[in-house]
Amino acid sequence: MQAGPGSRTGSSVIVKRLRRNWDLYLLILPVLVFFVIFEYVPMYGVQIAFKNFIATKGIWGSPWVGFRHFERFFESYYFWRLITNTLGIGLYQLVVGFPVPILLALMINEVRSKKFSRLVQTVTYAPHFLSTVVLVGMLYIFLSPQTGLVNLMLSWLGGSRIDFLTEPAWFKSVYVLSGVWQQMGWSSIIYLAALTGIDPQLHEAARVDGATRWQRIWHVNLPGILPTITILLILHMGTLLSVGFEKVYLLQNSLNMTASDVIATHVYHKGIIDGQYSYSAAVGLFNSVINFILLISVNRIARKMNGTSLW
């Protein structure tokens, strides 16, 4: 069966585009190779979530067990604790951490002194370059119940000392607020870039109409960066259950385990320490599927509401 003229025309158009823009495709080739090797090829191992993986037999030789590992996770006594802690931290990060960079970018954009603006940007960007280990070390120093600066201030004000790092009630706040401090400056860069793309004539027209600075921020700046906010919100929702492992693990101890035990640390303990590879793969796959469903759902809702979406 011969190919129709339409298919030959389509292939010739693709060939012409490749020849005309070969240098651009060559530039993007390393990125594609990276994603294929490190993101798609490892997906081959996801099948061990449905097998009783035995290292000596390999992935293909290990027997299938279906959804047994998923059922074990769903029926375990720590299932709801893991879901509650992971979802609680994720929502806390979204509610507190997502608006702060927007507010910071709007405030920096309104600063008229270039020197002061650069100083604020430098001070707020700097924590981003601290490693997680250094940040957690700083938390242990500042929040120490005996010598920590925070507890010394509480004592000076007449309050009682608080062991922030061992009390479960404080774990989420310590984790989220320290993350906001570390990332708010860096996260505000994209909003500042979006603000520079707003037409200055809109502000001139608003001034002529007698709009105050607050009114111009609300009616000009915010609508101007709304598409950027929507896209980043969709991306944040797609990682709602992907609470970072390193920081949680470094802050975790036996006293705050009821609040700090999340899916990522559970996968580490069961998979790496206990060697239950199939079970940990099933838990990780469950986490990824939920994140994917959230991403698709929020993207569809955003597209219907304001026409802005990832695809």
C-alpha positions as CSV (number, residue, x, y, z in Angstrom):
1,M,0.0,0.0,0.0
2,Q,1.5,3.3,-1.1
3,A,1.6,6.4,1.0
4,G,-0.7,9.2,-0.1
5,P,0.5,12.6,-1.4
6,G,-0.6,14.2,1.9
7,S,1.9,12.1,4.0
8,R,4.7,12.8,1.5
9,T,4.0,16.5,1.7
10,G,4.0,16.4,5.5
11,S,7.3,14.6,5.7
12,S,8.9,17.0,3.2
13,V,7.8,20.0,5.3
14,I,9.4,18.4,8.4
15,V,12.6,17.8,6.4
16,K,12.7,21.4,5.2
17,R,12.2,22.7,8.7
18,L,15.0,20.5,10.0
19,R,17.3,21.7,7.3
20,R,16.4,25.3,7.8
21,N,16.6,25.3,11.7
22,W,19.2,22.5,12.2
23,D,21.3,24.7,14.5
24,L,18.3,25.3,16.8
25,Y,17.5,21.6,16.9
26,L,21.2,20.9,17.6
27,L,21.0,23.2,20.6
28,I,18.0,21.5,22.1
29,L,19.4,18.0,21.4
30,P,21.4,17.7,24.7
31,V,18.2,18.6,26.7
32,L,16.2,15.9,24.9
33,V,19.0,13.3,25.4
34,F,19.1,14.2,29.1
35,F,15.4,13.8,29.6
36,V,15.3,10.5,27.7
37,I,18.2,9.0,29.6
38,F,17.5,10.2,33.1
39,E,13.7,10.7,33.1
40,Y,12.1,8.2,30.6
41,V,14.5,5.3,30.5
42,P,14.3,4.8,34.4
43,M,10.5,4.5,34.0
44,Y,11.3,0.9,32.8
45,G,11.9,0.0,36.5
46,V,8.4,1.2,37.6
47,Q,7.2,-2.3,36.9
48,I,8.8,-3.6,40.1
49,A,5.9,-1.9,41.9
50,F,3.7,-4.7,40.5
51,K,6.3,-7.5,41.2
52,N,8.0,-9.2,44.2
53,F,11.4,-7.9,43.2
54,I,14.3,-10.3,43.8
55,A,17.7,-8.8,43.0
56,T,19.2,-12.1,41.9
57,K,16.4,-12.7,39.4
58,G,16.3,-9.2,38.0
59,I,13.2,-7.2,37.0
60,W,12.1,-9.6,34.3
61,G,12.6,-12.7,36.4
62,S,10.8,-11.5,39.5
63,P,7.2,-12.8,39.9
64,W,4.2,-10.6,39.4
65,V,2.0,-9.8,42.4
66,G,-0.3,-7.3,40.9
67,F,-1.6,-4.6,43.3
68,R,-0.5,-6.4,46.4
69,H,2.0,-3.7,47.5
70,F,-0.5,-0.9,46.9
71,E,-3.1,-2.8,49.0
72,R,-0.5,-3.2,51.8
73,F,0.1,0.5,51.7
74,F,-3.6,1.4,51.7
75,E,-4.3,-0.9,54.6
76,S,-1.3,0.0,56.8
77,Y,-1.9,1.9,60.0
78,Y,0.4,4.7,59.0
79,F,-1.3,5.4,55.6
80,W,-3.5,8.2,56.8
81,R,-0.7,9.7,58.9
82,L,1.5,9.9,55.8
83,I,-1.2,11.4,53.6
84,T,-2.2,13.9,56.3
85,N,1.3,15.0,57.0
86,T,2.3,15.2,53.3
87,L,-0.9,17.0,52.2
88,G,-0.8,19.3,55.2
89,I,2.8,20.4,54.5
90,G,2.0,20.8,50.8
91,L,-1.1,22.9,51.4
92,Y,0.7,25.0,54.0
93,Q,3.5,25.7,51.5
94,L,1.0,26.6,48.9
95,V,-1.1,28.9,51.1
96,V,1.9,30.7,52.7
97,G,4.8,30.2,50.3
98,F,3.1,30.9,47.0
99,P,1.8,34.5,47.6
100,V,4.9,35.8,49.4
101,P,7.1,36.0,46.2
102,I,4.3,37.8,44.4
103,L,4.0,40.4,47.2
104,L,7.8,40.7,47.4
105,A,8.0,41.3,43.6
106,L,5.2,43.9,43.7
107,M,6.9,45.8,46.6
108,I,10.4,45.7,44.9
109,N,8.8,46.9,41.7
110,E,7.4,50.0,43.5
111,V,10.8,51.0,45.0
112,R,12.1,54.1,43.2
113,S,15.6,54.0,44.6
114,K,17.7,51.6,42.4
115,K,20.4,51.2,45.1
116,F,17.8,50.2,47.7
117,S,16.0,47.9,45.3
118,R,19.3,46.1,44.4
119,L,20.1,45.8,48.1
120,V,16.7,44.2,48.9
121,Q,17.1,41.8,45.9
122,T,20.6,40.8,47.0
123,V,19.5,40.2,50.6
124,T,16.5,38.2,49.6
125,Y,18.2,36.2,46.9
126,A,21.2,35.1,49.1
127,P,19.4,32.5,51.2
128,H,18.6,30.5,48.0
129,F,22.2,29.6,47.6
130,L,22.4,28.0,51.1
131,S,22.5,24.2,51.0
132,T,19.7,22.3,52.9
133,V,22.3,21.0,55.4
134,V,23.4,24.6,56.2
135,L,19.9,25.8,56.5
136,V,18.9,23.0,58.9
137,G,22.1,23.7,60.9
138,M,21.0,27.4,61.2
139,L,17.6,26.3,62.4
140,Y,19.2,24.1,65.1
141,I,21.3,27.1,66.3
142,F,18.6,29.7,66.2
143,L,15.8,27.5,67.6
144,S,17.8,25.8,70.4
145,P,15.8,25.8,73.6
146,Q,18.8,26.7,75.7
147,T,21.0,29.0,73.6
148,G,18.8,29.8,70.5
149,L,18.2,33.4,69.7
150,V,14.4,32.9,69.3
151,N,14.0,31.3,72.8
152,L,16.3,34.0,74.3
153,M,13.9,36.6,72.9
154,L,10.9,34.7,74.2
155,S,12.4,34.6,77.7
156,W,13.3,38.3,77.6
157,L,9.6,39.0,76.7
158,G,8.4,36.9,79.6
159,G,7.3,33.9,77.6
160,S,8.3,30.2,78.1
161,R,10.9,28.5,76.1
162,I,9.7,26.2,73.2
163,D,11.6,23.3,71.8
164,F,10.5,23.9,68.2
165,L,12.4,21.0,66.7
166,T,10.9,18.3,68.9
167,E,7.3,19.4,69.3
168,P,5.2,17.9,66.5
169,A,2.8,20.9,66.6
170,W,5.7,23.2,65.4
171,F,7.2,21.0,62.7
172,K,5.1,22.2,59.8
173,S,5.6,25.9,60.7
174,V,9.4,25.5,61.0
175,Y,9.6,23.6,57.7
176,V,7.4,25.9,55.7
177,L,8.5,29.3,57.1
178,S,12.2,28.5,56.8
179,G,11.5,27.5,53.2
180,V,9.7,30.7,52.5
181,W,12.6,32.7,53.9
182,Q,15.0,30.7,51.7
183,Q,13.1,30.8,48.4
184,M,11.0,33.9,48.4
185,G,13.6,36.2,46.8
186,W,14.6,33.7,44.1
187,S,11.0,32.9,43.3
188,S,10.2,36.5,42.9
189,I,12.5,36.9,39.9
190,I,10.0,35.5,37.4
191,Y,7.3,37.9,38.7
192,L,9.7,40.8,38.5
193,A,10.4,39.8,34.9
194,A,6.7,39.7,34.2
195,L,6.2,43.1,35.7
196,T,8.8,44.6,33.4
197,G,6.7,43.4,30.5
198,I,3.7,45.5,31.4
199,D,3.1,48.4,29.1
200,P,4.1,51.7,30.9
201,Q,1.3,53.5,29.0
202,L,-1.2,51.6,31.1
203,H,0.2,53.2,34.2
204,E,0.3,56.6,32.5
205,A,-3.4,56.3,31.6
206,A,-4.2,55.2,35.2
207,R,-2.4,58.3,36.6
208,V,-4.3,60.5,34.3
209,D,-7.6,59.0,35.5
210,G,-6.5,59.7,39.1
211,A,-5.7,56.2,40.2
212,T,-3.6,55.9,43.4
213,R,-0.5,53.6,43.6
214,W,-2.5,50.9,45.3
215,Q,-5.2,51.1,42.6
216,R,-2.5,50.8,39.9
217,I,-1.1,47.8,41.6
218,W,-4.5,46.1,41.9
219,H,-5.8,47.0,38.4
220,V,-2.7,47.1,36.3
221,N,0.2,45.1,37.8
222,L,-1.8,42.1,39.2
223,P,-3.8,41.6,35.9
224,G,-0.6,42.0,34.0
225,I,1.2,39.1,35.8
226,L,-2.0,37.0,36.3
227,P,-1.0,34.5,33.4
228,T,2.4,34.0,35.1
229,I,0.7,33.4,38.5
230,T,-1.7,30.9,36.9
231,I,1.1,28.9,35.2
232,L,3.2,28.8,38.4
233,L,0.1,27.8,40.5
234,I,-0.6,24.9,38.1
235,L,3.1,23.7,38.5
236,H,2.9,24.1,42.3
237,M,-0.3,22.0,42.4
238,G,1.5,19.3,40.3
239,T,4.0,18.9,43.1
240,L,1.7,19.3,46.1
241,L,2.5,15.8,47.5
242,S,6.2,16.0,46.5
243,V,7.4,17.3,49.8
244,G,11.2,17.5,49.7
245,F,13.0,14.6,51.3
246,E,16.3,16.1,52.5
247,K,15.0,18.9,54.7
248,V,12.3,16.7,56.3
249,Y,14.8,14.0,57.0
250,L,17.3,16.3,58.6
251,L,14.6,17.9,60.8
252,Q,13.0,14.6,61.6
253,N,13.5,12.9,65.0
254,S,11.7,10.4,67.2
255,L,9.8,13.1,69.1
256,N,8.3,14.8,66.1
257,M,7.7,11.7,63.9
258,T,4.0,12.0,64.2
259,A,4.1,15.3,62.2
260,S,7.3,14.8,60.1
261,D,6.7,11.3,58.7
262,V,5.8,12.0,55.0
263,I,5.7,9.8,51.9
264,A,9.2,10.7,50.8
265,T,10.8,9.6,54.1
266,H,8.6,6.5,54.3
267,V,9.8,5.5,50.8
268,Y,13.4,6.0,52.0
269,H,13.0,4.0,55.2
270,K,11.2,1.1,53.5
271,G,13.2,1.1,50.3
272,I,16.8,2.0,51.1
273,I,17.0,1.0,54.8
274,D,14.7,-2.0,54.9
275,G,15.3,-3.1,51.3
276,Q,11.6,-3.4,50.4
277,Y,12.2,-2.2,46.9
278,S,8.8,-3.3,45.4
279,Y,6.8,-1.8,48.2
280,S,8.6,1.5,48.2
281,A,8.3,1.7,44.4
282,A,4.5,1.2,44.7
283,V,4.3,4.0,47.3
284,G,6.4,6.3,45.1
285,L,4.3,5.5,42.0
286,F,1.1,6.2,44.0
287,N,2.5,9.6,45.0
288,S,3.4,10.4,41.3
289,V,0.0,9.4,40.0
290,I,-1.8,11.6,42.5
291,N,0.4,14.6,41.6
292,F,-0.2,13.9,37.9
293,I,-4.0,13.8,38.5
294,L,-3.8,17.1,40.4
295,L,-1.7,18.7,37.6
296,I,-4.2,17.7,34.9
297,S,-7.2,18.7,36.9
298,V,-5.9,22.2,37.9
299,N,-4.7,22.8,34.4
300,R,-8.2,22.0,33.0
301,I,-9.8,24.2,35.6
302,A,-7.5,27.1,34.8
303,R,-8.1,26.8,31.1
304,K,-11.8,27.0,31.6
305,M,-11.7,29.9,34.0
306,N,-9.3,32.4,32.3
307,G,-7.9,30.6,29.2
308,T,-4.4,30.3,30.7
309,S,-2.9,26.8,31.0
310,L,0.2,24.7,30.3
311,W,-1.4,23.2,27.3
